Amino acid sequence: VENGALQGQQFQLGDEAFLIGRHSSCDIVLPIPGVSRKHSQISKTGSGYKVEDLKSRNGIYVNGVPVKKSALHHNDVVNVSRFIMRFFDPTVAKQQAVAPEAIVPPGTGSVSGTRSPSVTMPGRKMSTLWFEDSPGLGASMALDATRFPVMAHIGQDPNQARDLQKRLDIFYQVSQAMSSTTEEGTLLSQILDCLMEVFPQIIRAYVTTGDDMESLQLRAVRHRSEEDASKPLRLSRSVIAEVMSRREALLISDLSSSEEYSQAQSLVGQNICSIMCAPLIAHDEIYGILQAEANLASHSFAGEDLNVLVGIAVQAALFLRNSKLLNDIALETSRRSQLQRYFSPTVAQQVMNNNLQLGGEMRDGCIMFCDIVGYTVHSEDRSPADVIRELNRYFGIMVGIILTEKGTVDKFGGDAIMAVWGAPVAIEQDAKFSISAALQMQNSVVRLSEASDGVGMGIGLHYGEFVAGNIGSNERMEYTVIGEHVNIAARVESKAARDMLLVTESVVHRASDEVLLGCSFLPIPLKGVKNAAKLTSIRGIRTEDGYLLSIPAILNDQHGKITFYEPTARVFKFVCRGLLVAGIGSIRLELPEEKKNTATYHVEVGEVTNSSFYSFSFVETPPLIYSMFKEGIVPMDEISWRRR
């Protein structure tokens, strides 16, 4: 006897029948309610022994299979209610000279505290409880879903061989279903169909998913009859709670004999007599439960049945886990894609890693506003579709540059963009990155201007402190920055002319380690700001590869004359980038006498080899241009200019 009060005791079998039951006259007395007075007997048959059920209420099991009568072989396990007994033949044991553990058939186990390896779920050992009587049992059976009946035994029992084949078929069918579908509901329904086919005693089977009792949702259900399907579905909370809390499979082969579950109204009211339930566990995470039920008119479930259910639960859990991982990846990809519309990849990753303290907080950084100059007038004669198409193209280019330079797009307003460097996370060298972004944005606008009748953009940049956080209502919130310095940045942008990047003194100081090319103006009053602001028009910044410059110009005609029509010549960027790219060898820069007060210049080029190059504006004074040339940014022998 391997468990209970008689654990460890051995009984010698003889020629006479050996009775097992609850009555005191039996050879092995098992005084519990689940055992009949004279439950079963073992008797000699020629050269061996057989076990026979004596019309007991709960029957007997040999190697987990219910039997009325069965021959006994060495190491066979006989279950009478919750008691486990092993048949031992010393002669066979000597002949085999094999450790008993190597030939233990399915359904075997040991008592609580000294259990053999339990049913294995991926990443976790999962025990199996066998409840037939009272919840206060001294032991529970541990089943091993990886073991099947020994082939030598199957060969002597055709019915058992057919039963094994059906059970193997269900594993194959489930595996095929898993490989042919990615839809959870479809697979779970197919699993239940397989169970209903293999186990004729099942009247109802279902799958619920969730990681706790409160989150469980019914995902699939199957009924044997239409009548049962038409009735309200009532699940046993006590059974499911037991399985999920203990993370162990549960078998109740006779509900009426179970003191713990016999009074469960959800079971009694539906004439349920036998239940097996297995948790869906994969890599130590629980994804739900798989449960099958039999009624009074059917055969009860046996230990081997539970083994099959557990094996299927393992496959279902792995499928659900893989499905969850795929969904998580898809969700993360979608979230990352959405975040990267507004944040740089680095900032987006920090947001996804929850390394941010969202909610109002004081931060400091560079705030940028940019706006298309005169776009309202420009769009008056255009159709709404053309306006939207043009703006989307414009925003696509500008946002790409901002994100590449580690900025965060705060919002769009008409044709304006607001961006920030320093929220939601601090950015080292924020002034450098924001200036670099602004110069690149000005350069890129010229590409649009060719198709948009000379569209130009003004940019304002300011460094200061602001409040960053979620602003709005419970119904709609957005992450943004607000404060006095945000307003100053907007006012600076309103002073920026076409193709101009205006920055405040705070930005210049913040970028004190950088080499900037630009021109400072006298203090300019800003609306709503107490003191006049000292602004600088930035036209270049030194980079690792040289200089990033923005001095746009427009190609006037095919004869090589280029007009610079801003307050001063739009020449420097054109010379540094456009002319050299186009292969132009010489330039003569002149200011006509009659226009010298407007500082409008004309440039004559010796030869234009490529009239499709992009060029950009410049609005500073000739001395600044000359100082840039003098620094060797452009070889002097390629440029000649004079002012008359």
C-alpha positions in Angstrom: 0.0 0.0 0.0 1.6 3.3 -1.1 -0.5 5.9 0.7 -3.0 6.5 3.5 -3.0 4.9 7.0 -1.6 1.6 5.6 1.2 3.2 3.7 4.2 0.9 3.6 2.4 -2.2 4.6 2.8 -5.3 2.4 0.3 -8.2 2.1 1.2 -11.7 1.0 -1.2 -13.1 -1.6 -2.1 -16.8 -1.4 -4.4 -19.3 -3.1 -7.5 -17.9 -1.5 -9.4 -14.8 -2.6 -8.0 -11.6 -1.0 -10.8 -9.1 0.0 -10.4 -5.4 0.0 -13.2 -3.2 1.5 -14.5 -1.1 4.4 -15.8 -4.1 6.4 -13.7 -5.4 9.2 -13.8 -8.9 7.8 -11.8 -7.9 4.7 -8.1 -8.7 4.4 -7.3 -5.1 3.7 -9.6 -2.7 5.6 -10.0 0.8 4.1 -12.5 2.5 6.5 -13.5 5.6 4.4 -16.9 6.4 2.8 -15.7 6.1 -0.8 -14.9 2.4 -0.3 -17.7 -0.2 -0.3 -18.1 -2.8 2.4 -16.7 -5.5 0.1 -15.2 -3.4 -2.7 -12.9 -5.8 -4.6 -10.9 -9.0 -4.4 -7.7 -10.4 -5.7 -7.7 -14.0 -6.6 -5.2 -16.6 -8.1 -5.6 -17.6 -11.7 -3.4 -20.4 -12.9 0.1 -18.9 -12.9 -0.9 -15.4 -11.9 -3.5 -13.2 -10.1 -6.4 -11.0 -11.1 -8.3 -8.2 -9.5 -12.1 -8.0 -9.7 -14.6 -5.3 -8.8 -17.4 -6.6 -6.5 -20.1 -4.3 -7.8 -18.7 -1.4 -5.8 -20.1 2.0 -6.1 -16.9 3.8 -7.2 -15.2 0.9 -9.0 -11.5 0.1 -9.3 -8.7 1.3 -11.5 -5.7 -0.6 -12.8 -3.0 1.7 -14.1 -5.5 4.6 -14.2 -8.0 2.7 -16.3 -11.4 1.7 -14.8 -11.9 -2.1 -15.0 -14.4 -4.7 -13.8 -11.8 -7.5 -13.9 -8.2 -7.4 -14.9 -5.1 -9.6 -14.8 -2.3 -8.3 -12.6 1.2 -7.9 -13.8 4.4 -7.0 -12.0 4.3 -3.3 -11.0 0.6 -2.7 -11.9 -1.1 -0.1 -9.7 -4.5 -0.7 -8.3 -6.7 2.3 -7.1 -9.5 1.7 -4.7 -11.0 5.1 -4.0 -8.0 7.3 -3.0 -5.9 4.3 -1.9 -2.9 3.3 -4.1 -1.7 -0.3 -4.1 1.1 -1.8 -6.2 1.2 -5.5 -7.3 4.7 -6.9 -6.8 5.9 -10.2 -8.3 9.3 -11.1 -6.9 10.1 -13.7 -9.6 9.5 -11.2 -12.4 11.4 -8.5 -10.5 14.5 -10.7 -10.4 14.2 -11.6 -14.0 13.9 -8.0 -15.2 16.6 -6.7 -12.9 15.3 -3.2 -13.6 14.8 -0.4 -11.2 11.1 -0.1 -10.5 11.1 3.5 -11.4 12.0 2.6 -15.0 8.8 0.6 -15.6 6.3 2.6 -13.5 3.1 2.7 -15.6 0.9 5.7 -15.9 -1.3 6.9 -13.1 1.2 6.0 -10.4 2.5 8.1 -7.6 3.3 8.5 -4.0 1.8 10.1 -1.0 2.0 13.8 -0.2 5.4 14.7 1.1 7.2 12.1 -0.9 5.6 12.5 -4.3 7.1 11.2 -7.5 7.6 13.8 -10.3 4.2 15.4 -11.0 2.6 16.4 -14.3 5.0 18.7 -15.9 4.0 22.1 -17.3 6.6 24.1 -19.2 8.6 26.0 -16.6 6.8 24.5 -13.7 6.0 21.1 -12.0 2.3 20.7 -11.8 0.8 18.3 -9.4 -2.6 16.6 -9.9 -5.1 16.3 -7.1 -7.5 13.3 -6.9 -10.6 14.1 -4.9 -13.2 11.5 -4.5 -14.3 11.9 -0.9 -13.3 14.5 1.6 -11.0 17.5 1.2 -9.1 16.4 4.2 -7.4 13.5 2.4 -4.0 12.4 3.6 -2.6 12.2 0.1 -3.3 13.1 -3.5 -2.3 11.2 -6.6 0.5 12.7 -8.7 0.0 11.8 -12.4 2.6 12.0 -15.1 1.2 13.1 -18.5 4.4 12.0 -20.3 3.8 8.3 -19.5 1.5 6.0 -21.5 0.6 2.3 -20.9 3.5 -0.1 -21.4 3.2 -1.7 -24.9 3.6 -5.2 -23.4 0.4 -4.6 -21.5 -1.4 -3.1 -24.5 -0.7 -6.1 -26.6 -2.8 -8.3 -24.2 -5.7 -5.8 -24.2 -7.1 -4.8 -27.6 -9.5 -2.3 -26.0 -6.7 -0.6 -24.2 -4.7 -0.4 -27.4 -7.7 1.2 -29.2 -8.1 3.6 -26.3 -4.5 4.6 -26.4 -4.7 5.2 -30.2 -7.6 7.5 -29.7 -5.7 9.5 -27.1 -2.7 9.7 -29.3 -5.0 10.9 -32.1 -6.2 13.8 -30.0 -2.7 15.0 -29.4 -2.0 14.8 -33.1 -5.2 16.7 -33.9 -4.4 19.5 -31.4 -0.9 19.8 -32.8 -2.3 20.1 -36.3 -4.8 22.7 -35.2 -2.0 24.7 -33.5 0.1 24.7 -36.7 -2.8 25.7 -39.0 -4.4 28.7 -37.1 -3.3 31.7 -35.2 -6.8 32.7 -34.0 -7.3 31.8 -30.3 -11.0 31.2 -30.4 -10.7 28.9 -33.4 -8.0 26.7 -31.8 -9.8 26.5 -28.4 -13.0 25.4 -30.1 -11.1 22.7 -32.0 -9.5 21.5 -28.8 -13.0 21.1 -27.2 -14.2 19.3 -30.3 -11.3 16.8 -30.0 -12.1 16.2 -26.3 -15.8 15.6 -27.1 -14.8 13.0 -29.7 -12.3 11.1 -27.6 -14.3 11.1 -24.4 -17.9 10.1 -25.0 -18.8 10.6 -21.3 -18.2 14.4 -21.6 -21.5 16.3 -21.6 -19.9 19.7 -21.5 -16.3 21.2 -21.9 -15.1 24.7 -21.9 -12.1 27.0 -21.7 -11.8 30.2 -19.8 -8.8 32.5 -20.1 -7.4 35.0 -17.6 -4.7 35.1 -14.9 -7.0 35.3 -11.9 -10.6 34.7 -10.9 -11.7 38.3 -11.6 -10.2 38.4 -15.1 -11.5 35.0 -16.3 -13.5 35.1 -19.6 -15.3 32.2 -21.2 -13.6 31.7 -24.6 -15.1 28.5 -25.9 -17.7 25.9 -24.8 -19.1 22.7 -26.2 -22.2 20.7 -25.2 -23.1 17.2 -26.0 -26.8 18.0 -26.6 -28.8 20.9 -27.8 -30.9 20.8 -24.7 -27.9 21.4 -22.5 -26.6 24.1 -24.8 -29.9 26.0 -24.4 -29.6 26.2 -20.7 -27.7 29.0 -18.9 -24.1 28.1 -18.3 -23.2 27.9 -14.7 -19.6 27.4 -13.7 -18.3 26.1 -10.4 -16.4 28.9 -8.8 -15.1 26.7 -6.0 -13.5 24.2 -8.5 -12.0 26.9 -10.7 -10.7 28.8 -7.7 -9.1 25.6 -6.3 -7.3 24.9 -9.6 -6.1 28.4 -10.2 -5.0 29.1 -6.7 -3.1 25.8 -6.3 -2.1 25.8 -10.0 -2.8 22.1 -10.0 -5.1 19.9 -12.1 -8.1 18.5 -10.3 -10.0 15.2 -10.7 -13.3 14.5 -9.0 -14.3 11.1 -10.2 -17.5 11.0 -8.0 -18.9 14.3 -7.0 -21.4 12.7 -4.6 -18.6 11.3 -2.5 -16.7 14.6 -2.2 -17.6 16.4 1.0 -16.0 19.6 -0.4 -17.8 19.8 -3.7 -20.9 17.6 -3.3 -22.9 20.6 -2.1 -21.9 23.0 -4.9 -25.2 24.2 -6.4 -23.7 24.9 -9.8 -22.7 21.2 -10.1 -25.6 19.5 -8.3 -28.2 21.4 -10.3 -26.8 20.3 -13.6 -26.5 16.6 -12.6 -22.7 16.6 -12.8 -21.1 13.6 -11.3 -17.5 13.8 -12.5 -15.1 16.7 -13.3 -11.6 17.1 -14.5 -10.1 20.6 -14.7 -6.5 21.6 -15.6 -4.9 25.0 -15.4 -3.3 26.4 -18.6 0.2 27.1 -17.4 3.2 28.0 -19.6 6.6 29.3 -18.4 5.1 29.7 -14.8 2.3 32.0 -16.0 -1.3 30.9 -15.9 -3.6 31.7 -18.8 -6.8 30.1 -17.8 -8.4 26.7 -17.2 -9.6 23.7 -19.3 -12.5 21.8 -17.8 -14.6 18.7 -18.8 -17.7 17.4 -17.0 -19.6 14.1 -17.1 -23.2 13.4 -15.8 -24.8 10.6 -13.8 -25.6 8.5 -16.8 -22.0 8.4 -18.1 -18.8 6.8 -16.8 -16.7 8.8 -14.4 -13.3 10.2 -15.4 -10.2 8.2 -14.5 -6.7 9.2 -13.8 -5.6 8.4 -17.3 -8.2 10.7 -18.6 -6.8 13.5 -16.6 -3.4 12.8 -17.9 -4.7 13.4 -21.4 -6.5 16.6 -20.4 -3.3 17.9 -18.8 -1.3 17.1 -21.9 -3.7 19.1 -24.0 -3.7 21.9 -21.5 0.0 22.1 -21.9 -0.3 22.6 -25.6 -3.1 25.1 -25.3 -1.2 27.1 -22.7 1.9 27.3 -25.0 -0.3 28.4 -27.9 -1.9 31.1 -25.7 1.5 32.2 -24.5 2.8 32.5 -28.0 -0.3 34.3 -29.1 0.1 36.7 -26.3 3.8 37.3 -27.1 2.8 37.9 -30.8 0.1 40.3 -29.7 2.5 42.1 -27.3 5.0 42.5 -30.1 2.4 43.8 -32.5 1.1 46.2 -29.8 4.6 47.3 -28.9 5.4 47.9 -32.6 2.2 49.9 -33.0 2.9 51.9 -29.8 6.5 52.5 -30.9 5.3 53.6 -34.3 2.8 56.0 -32.8 5.4 57.4 -30.3 8.0 57.8 -32.9 5.6 60.1 -34.8 6.2 62.6 -32.0 9.4 61.5 -30.1 12.8 60.6 -31.2 13.6 56.9 -31.1 15.6 57.3 -27.9 12.8 59.2 -26.1 10.2 56.8 -27.5 12.1 53.9 -26.0 12.2 55.6 -22.6 8.5 56.3 -22.7 7.8 52.6 -23.5 10.1 51.5 -20.7 8.0 53.6 -18.3 11.1 55.6 -17.3 9.1 58.8 -17.3 7.3 60.6 -14.6 4.4 61.9 -16.6 2.3 64.6 -14.9 3.1 68.3 -14.2 6.8 68.9 -13.6 9.3 71.7 -14.1 11.8 71.1 -16.9 14.1 73.3 -19.0 15.0 73.1 -22.6 14.7 74.6 -26.0 11.3 75.4 -27.5 10.9 75.8 -31.2 8.0 77.4 -33.2 8.0 77.4 -37.0 5.4 78.7 -39.4 5.1 79.1 -43.1 5.3 82.8 -44.0 2.2 84.0 -45.8 0.6 80.6 -46.1 -2.9 81.9 -45.5 -2.7 84.0 -48.6 -0.8 81.3 -50.4 -3.6 78.8 -49.8 -6.5 81.0 -50.7 -6.6 79.9 -54.4 -6.0 76.3 -53.7 -8.4 73.5 -53.2 -8.7 71.9 -49.7 -7.3 68.7 -51.0 -4.2 70.4 -52.4 -3.7 72.3 -49.2 -3.9 69.1 -47.1 -1.6 67.3 -49.5 1.0 70.1 -49.4 0.8 70.5 -45.6 1.3 66.7 -45.1 4.3 66.7 -47.3 5.7 69.7 -45.4 5.0 68.2 -42.0 6.5 64.9 -43.0 9.8 66.5 -43.9 9.9 68.8 -40.9 8.9 66.2 -38.3 11.5 63.8 -39.7 14.3 66.3 -39.1 13.1 67.2 -35.6 13.0 63.6 -34.5 16.4 62.8 -36.1 17.8 65.7 -34.0 16.3 64.2 -30.8 13.5 66.7 -30.5 9.9 66.0 -29.5 7.0 67.3 -31.7 4.6 68.9 -29.2 1.7 69.9 -31.5 0.6 71.1 -34.9 -1.5 74.2 -35.4 -2.6 74.9 -39.0 0.7 75.2 -40.8 2.7 75.8 -37.6 4.8 73.2 -35.6 5.8 73.4 -32.0 8.7 71.2 -30.9 10.8 70.9 -27.7 14.2 69.6 -26.7 14.2 68.7 -22.9 10.8 67.1 -22.4 9.7 64.5 -21.6 13.4 63.7 -21.0 16.4 65.9 -20.7 18.5 66.2 -23.9 22.2 66.9 -23.6 23.4 69.7 -26.0 19.7 70.6 -26.5 20.7 74.0 -28.0 23.0 72.4 -30.6 20.4 69.8 -31.7 17.6 72.4 -31.9 19.8 74.8 -34.0 20.9 72.0 -36.2 17.3 70.9 -36.8 16.2 74.4 -37.6 18.9 74.9 -40.2 18.1 71.6 -41.8 14.4 72.5 -41.9 15.2 75.8 -43.6 17.3 74.0 -46.2 14.5 71.5 -46.8 11.8 74.1 -47.3 13.3 75.1 -50.6 12.5 71.7 -52.1 8.9 72.5 -51.3 9.1 76.0 -52.6 9.7 74.9 -56.2 6.4 73.2 -56.3 4.6 75.7 -54.0 5.4 79.1 -55.5 8.3 80.0 -53.3 7.0 78.8 -49.9 9.2 80.1 -47.1 9.4 79.5 -43.4 10.3 81.5 -40.2 11.6 79.7 -37.1 11.9 81.0 -33.6 14.0 79.3 -30.9 14.1 80.1 -27.1 15.7 78.3 -24.1 14.1 78.5 -20.7 12.1 76.7 -18.0 8.6 75.4 -18.6 6.0 73.0 -17.1 5.7 69.7 -18.9 2.9 67.2 -18.3 -0.5 65.9 -19.2 -2.9 68.8 -19.9 -6.6 68.4 -20.6 -9.6 66.6 -19.1 -10.4 63.1 -18.2 -12.0 62.6 -21.6 -9.0 63.9 -23.6 -5.5 64.6 -22.5 -2.3 65.4 -24.3 1.3 65.8 -23.3 2.6 69.3 -23.8 4.7 72.1 -22.3 3.4 75.5 -21.1 4.8 78.6 -19.4 6.2 82.0 -19.9 9.2 80.8 -21.9 7.0 78.9 -24.3 5.1 82.1 -25.0 8.5 83.9 -25.6 9.5 81.3 -28.2 6.2 81.9 -30.0 6.8 85.7 -30.0 10.3 85.2 -31.4 8.9 83.1 -34.2 6.5 85.9 -35.1 9.5 88.2 -35.7 11.3 85.8 -38.0 11.2 86.7 -41.7 11.0 84.2 -44.5 13.9 81.7 -44.4 15.1 83.1 -41.1 16.1 81.3 -37.9 15.8 83.7 -35.0 17.1 82.7 -31.5 17.1 84.4 -28.2 20.2 85.3 -26.2 19.5 82.3 -23.9 19.9 79.9 -26.8 23.2 81.5 -27.8 24.5 81.2 -24.2 23.3 77.7 -24.0 25.3 76.9 -27.2 28.4 78.8 -26.0 30.5 75.8 -26.7 29.4 75.7 -30.3 30.8 77.8 -33.2 27.8 79.7 -34.6 27.5 81.8 -37.8 25.0 84.6 -37.6 24.1 88.2 -37.1 22.7 89.8 -33.9 20.2 92.6 -34.0 19.4 95.5 -31.6 16.9 94.5 -28.9 13.5 94.0 -30.4 10.2 94.4 -28.3 8.1 91.2 -28.2 4.3 91.3 -27.6 3.5 90.4 -24.0 7.1 90.4 -22.9 8.3 93.1 -20.5 11.8 93.6 -21.8 12.9 93.9 -25.4 14.7 90.7 -26.6 18.2 90.6 -28.1 17.8 88.3 -31.1 20.3 86.6 -33.4 19.7 85.3 -36.9 21.6 82.0 -37.0 22.9 80.9 -40.4 25.4 78.2 -39.6 26.8 75.9 -36.9 30.0 74.0 -37.0 29.6 70.2 -37.1 31.9 67.2 -37.0 32.0 67.3 -40.8 32.5 71.1 -41.2 29.6 73.6 -41.2 25.9 73.2 -41.4 24.7 76.3 -43.2 21.4 77.8 -44.4 21.8 80.6 -46.9 19.0 80.0 -49.5 18.6 81.6 -52.9 16.3 81.1 -55.9 17.3 80.4 -59.5 15.6 83.1 -61.5 15.8 81.9 -65.1 17.6 79.5 -67.3 20.3 82.1 -68.3 22.1 81.8 -65.0 21.0 85.1 -63.3 20.0 84.6 -59.6 18.2 87.2 -57.7 18.5 87.6 -53.9 15.5 89.6 -52.8 15.7 89.6 -49.0 17.0 92.6 -46.9 20.5 91.5 -48.0 21.9 88.9 -50.4 20.7 85.3 -50.3 24.0 84.2 -51.4 26.1 82.3 -48.8 24.3 79.1 -48.6 23.8 79.2 -52.4 27.5 79.6 -52.9 28.5 76.9 -50.4 26.0 74.3 -51.4 24.2 75.1 -54.6 26.9 76.4 -56.8 29.5 73.9 -55.8 27.0 71.0 -56.3 26.0 72.5 -59.6 29.6 72.7 -60.8 29.5 76.5 -61.3 33.0 77.8 -61.5 32.8 81.6 -60.9 30.4 84.1 -59.4 30.2 87.9 -59.5 28.1 89.5 -56.8 26.9 93.1 -57.4 24.4 95.4 -55.8 22.8 97.7 -58.4 23.4 101.4 -57.6 19.7 102.3 -57.6 18.9 99.5 -55.1 21.8 99.7 -52.6 19.5 101.0 -49.8 17.4 97.9 -50.1 20.5 95.7 -50.1 19.2 93.6 -52.9 21.9 91.8 -54.8 22.3 90.1 -58.2 24.6 87.3 -58.9 25.8 86.5 -62.4 27.1 83.0 -62.9 29.6 82.0 -65.6 28.0 78.7 -66.5 25.0 76.7 -65.1 25.5 73.0 -65.6 22.6 71.9 -63.5 19.6 74.2 -63.1 17.6 71.8 -60.8 19.8 72.1 -57.7 18.2 73.4 -54.5 19.3 76.8 -53.1 18.5 78.7 -50.0 18.2 82.2 -48.6 20.5 84.5 -46.8 19.4 87.7 -45.0 22.5 89.1 -43.3 24.9 91.8 -44.2 27.8 91.5 -46.6 30.4 91.9 -43.8 29.1 88.7 -42.3 29.3 86.9 -45.6 32.8 88.2 -46.1 33.8 87.0 -42.7 32.5 83.6 -43.5 34.5 83.5 -46.7 37.5 84.7 -44.9 37.3 81.8 -42.5 37.8 79.5 -45.5 34.4 78.0 -45.6 34.3 78.6 -49.3 37.6 79.0 -51.3 38.1 82.7 -52.1 39.4 81.9 -55.6 36.0 80.6 -56.5 34.1 83.7 -55.5 34.5 87.4 -56.3 32.1 90.0 -55.1 31.9 93.7 -54.7 29.4 96.3 -53.5 28.9 99.5 -55.5 
